[in-house]
Amino acid sequence: MSTIADFINKNARQNVLDALAKAKDNESYHALLSLTEARALERADAVDRGEITGRLAGVPFVVKDNFLAYGAPTTAASKMLESFNAPLQATAVEKLEAEGAICIGKANLDAFAHGGSTENSAFGPTKNAIDQTRVAGGSSGGSAVVTALDIVPFALGSDTGGSIRQPASFNGVVGVKPTYGTVSRYGVVAMASSTDTIGTFATNAADAALIMDIISGRDSKDMTTLPDFFATITEAPAPLKIGLIKEFMSPEVDQDVRDRVNEYADKLKTAGHQIDDVSLPIVSLTLAMYYIIVPAEISSNLARYDGIRYGRRSQGVQTLAQLYGRSRDEGFVTENKRRIMIGSYVLSSGFFDAYYLQAQKARTLLINEFNELFKTYDVLIGPVAPTPAFLLGENTGDPIKMYLADIMTVPASLAGLPAISVPAGTSTAGLPIGVQLMGQRRSDAMLLSLAESMEQK
Amino acid sequence: MIDEETLQKYDMTIGIECHVQLATTTKLFSGADNDAREAAPNTVVNPIDFGLPGMLPVLNREAVNLAIKAGKALNSEIAHVSRFDRKHYFYPDLPKGYQTTQMYHPIIIGGHVDAPLEDGTTVTVRIHHAHMEEDAGKLTHFGDYSLVDLNRAGTPLIEIVSEPDIHSPAAAKAYATELYRLMTYAGVTNGDLYHGNMRFDVNISIAPKGALELGTRAEVKNLNSFRSVERAAEHEFRRQVEQLEKGERIVQETRGWDDAKQKTSSQRSKEDAQDYRYMPDADIPPIVLEDAEIAEIQATVPHLPPYFRAQWNEAGFNKDIIDALLLSQSSAELIERIRLSSDADIAKRVGFWFLKLVSKDDAEDGPLRVATADVADNYYIELATMVQDGKLNSNAGDAVFEEMNKTGEAPTVIAERLNLIQVSDEGAIAAIVDEVLADPASAQAVTDLRAGNDKVIGFLVGQVMKKSQGKANPALAQKLIRERL
């Protein structure tokens, strides 16, 4: 797979034309919802004329279609925003453009990023880069697949409960979910405000670090952004204490997945790091916490899609209630409605204390358990998902089974920790398997330097 | 109609929620202009107020500072940690599908307002809390369609929630009026009542005198003048008494006030109440305030009405003067500066002049700005001293005051120019007195005075004043007349 360096100091127009051609050749994967061809070529020409410079001058990339960006509608893979053209761009996109990067298209996702397979896209699923009968993972499935198919060297995604890490694992690329607050959420369609993070897919850890270095930083438009802290580390880390989370390695987890993770642990040991089995007992409760807190926030964040000011408005309605009801019915997919229903329920008067507040208290316990482990360990590792990419349609009829696939990614999301997914080989059937590296808040660059140091081993 | 005797059998209990629009430059969570009074619909709206996808709130620190000042005016505590929550409901004027407010951890806690009534008594109303929140937009209905204007969406407000400590319409009016003074003096709001800068929701219930439990309350929403607060409370009291006397129940409901008809009418009952599904707003970090920071901001709050009342009561100002002076913050501050740099008598004298400039009715619809030229404080003191020392008589003093407010000139300059310096030279006045007494027109008065009708001396003094073009010292003139007769 190509790296960012392969695109630097080349003819930018050619870079973009090649990427667009590859995108068209790979239409059958349905990884992209739109191409921003005209704008991309304009920008490429400006780069070639020397009018746009920067660390990513002429490098093509793709953004998940829940990022507001010029050149194509921002649909969030929903009928609700099918023809919504953004009047401004996400901070992350602006920062990449300021370094000369060129967005060539917008990637498919589960509608409003609700899902873990990209099968909830209102415009049809994205297929796995390695096996077209399998899911891309999600919700940032399209971004993972365009990176894995080598259409672009990196692509932006958003990760609320695993939406970057899991598709990275399913398609064999690097995926970074940073510390909560590292990258501005401004201009990204909100899902769950307290766990939404913006990150990247790349073909290698060093490229991922470069992208994170560019898109991270305090943004006056997002009050939850942290003061700038991300600084790329080029040298390999000194010997670390690493904990392998044993609850993630239970027999229910696919044998191939456990084998690859164990092998990665062995390689870490060989490289001089200390590996111990550690326990995070509260893990068994994290899905329950997640599927209360996140739907609650979703029900709130999706309330603005009412058909009044923009987006889908149902025709032929007689009353205001019908306008709301039908517009939302037509604009949202089943999974959106399911989460809005759950969220509205747990926030209802009389249930708020029993569900939402309880879940928030449990979340504090989870954070405490992580902090306890970080007193001893620098890094925690485990699988990203219990299985490699599953078959298209395999889990669609069973939302609970679909939610269970998130069990290893939601803990870092709820605790706001950085977590990355790095390729760790394949299953016996040849499907990619990722290993997850988690660290303390703000240890993002260290995790990437560790991943980079292990890439050649 | 219910007779007074029946009304006497009941007590009323009133609590008031007051929305105060904060005098910030920009909105609570966006950089859009906070003054939309003259703007065309939907022109003072940015993507955040519009609720575009991906937009995030950025808390306006100026609004927080104004809330901290409001807390001082309300004798409240400022929370060291306060937070924003989301209140959900669907309505076309609510762009995000929720209102950002402070449900669980408001910034202002407790406090009280001592509101003076017109009869000279004072009602103390405790404050439960006050929270920050954003306003919604506006929906206007036309036949079979409605139009949305989001100019007001995102305007910063504080909602001040009182305890049910009010028991008469007059006290309700007094509380509303005093809140208005406190908030305008503290600079929290511009106090433009016509444009809804302060809006009152009056919760009222009645119960037979002596009853231990409160009755079911009705809430009259969106009152925007002190008079309507009083009238709505009066009307609602009568309506509820009538209802109970007829043997009917009071329904918990929201009622509107029709200013033209001077009556309340039902808008929606509690059965229609929505479940707002409140939740913490994760997009806005908690407001964390240290004591030192709070003290620093509150130190910038100027003197408030209770301070002036206390000072002036002690200095012997009468209530009418105090009330009139407090109608305008700039006049109140001026009089207090004069009192401190001269003395209470001079200050009172200047106060009387200002009393003539302001009338209470003016204050019903907004802040009172007494229009004066830029007059130096010491000019007012000089003018009052001139009158006190007999250099100007009181009519001349009024004239100089009026002219001084137009031109800003020194009072001596004006008095000279208008030729108003009082003549206290006995010889000069004696000549005029002789002239007046010799005038045949005075003959009758002279006869009457000699006959012991002392009242007519006023007529003779008046003649002297007239002949002297108002400059004669009237006391001296009187003395000279008496000497001659």
HADDOCK unambig.tbl for C-alpha pairs under 7 A between the chains (distance, minus, plus):
assign (segid A and resid 186 and name CA) (segid B and resid 54 and name CA) 5.71 0.50 0.50
assign (segid A and resid 186 and name CA) (segid B and resid 55 and name CA) 5.89 0.50 0.50
assign (segid A and resid 186 and name CA) (segid B and resid 56 and name CA) 6.28 0.50 0.50
assign (segid A and resid 187 and name CA) (segid B and resid 54 and name CA) 4.11 0.50 0.50
assign (segid A and resid 187 and name CA) (segid B and resid 55 and name CA) 5.85 0.50 0.50
assign (segid A and resid 188 and name CA) (segid B and resid 54 and name CA) 4.40 0.50 0.50
assign (segid A and resid 189 and name CA) (segid B and resid 53 and name CA) 5.14 0.50 0.50
assign (segid A and resid 189 and name CA) (segid B and resid 54 and name CA) 4.21 0.50 0.50
assign (segid A and resid 190 and name CA) (segid B and resid 54 and name CA) 5.62 0.50 0.50
assign (segid A and resid 193 and name CA) (segid B and resid 282 and name CA) 5.60 0.50 0.50
assign (segid A and resid 193 and name CA) (segid B and resid 283 and name CA) 6.02 0.50 0.50
assign (segid A and resid 194 and name CA) (segid B and resid 282 and name CA) 5.38 0.50 0.50
assign (segid A and resid 221 and name CA) (segid B and resid 56 and name CA) 6.77 0.50 0.50
assign (segid A and resid 221 and name CA) (segid B and resid 58 and name CA) 6.27 0.50 0.50
assign (segid A and resid 222 and name CA) (segid B and resid 56 and name CA) 6.11 0.50 0.50
assign (segid A and resid 222 and name CA) (segid B and resid 58 and name CA) 6.80 0.50 0.50
assign (segid A and resid 223 and name CA) (segid B and resid 58 and name CA) 6.16 0.50 0.50
assign (segid A and resid 223 and name CA) (segid B and resid 283 and name CA) 6.85 0.50 0.50
assign (segid A and resid 223 and name CA) (segid B and resid 284 and name CA) 6.23 0.50 0.50
assign (segid A and resid 223 and name CA) (segid B and resid 285 and name CA) 6.88 0.50 0.50
assign (segid A and resid 224 and name CA) (segid B and resid 283 and name CA) 6.48 0.50 0.50
assign (segid A and resid 224 and name CA) (segid B and resid 284 and name CA) 6.95 0.50 0.50
assign (segid A and resid 224 and name CA) (segid B and resid 285 and name CA) 6.65 0.50 0.50
assign (segid A and resid 303 and name CA) (segid B and resid 96 and name CA) 6.29 0.50 0.50
assign (segid A and resid 303 and name CA) (segid B and resid 97 and name CA) 4.66 0.50 0.50
assign (segid A and resid 304 and name CA) (segid B and resid 51 and name CA) 6.48 0.50 0.50
assign (segid A and resid 304 and name CA) (segid B and resid 95 and name CA) 6.11 0.50 0.50
assign (segid A and resid 304 and name CA) (segid B and resid 96 and name CA) 4.25 0.50 0.50
assign (segid A and resid 304 and name CA) (segid B and resid 97 and name CA) 4.84 0.50 0.50
assign (segid A and resid 308 and name CA) (segid B and resid 92 and name CA) 6.46 0.50 0.50
assign (segid A and resid 344 and name CA) (segid B and resid 277 and name CA) 6.98 0.50 0.50
assign (segid A and resid 347 and name CA) (segid B and resid 277 and name CA) 4.90 0.50 0.50
assign (segid A and resid 347 and name CA) (segid B and resid 278 and name CA) 6.78 0.50 0.50
assign (segid A and resid 348 and name CA) (segid B and resid 275 and name CA) 6.56 0.50 0.50
assign (segid A and resid 348 and name CA) (segid B and resid 277 and name CA) 5.04 0.50 0.50
assign (segid A and resid 349 and name CA) (segid B and resid 275 and name CA) 6.36 0.50 0.50
assign (segid A and resid 349 and name CA) (segid B and resid 277 and name CA) 6.36 0.50 0.50
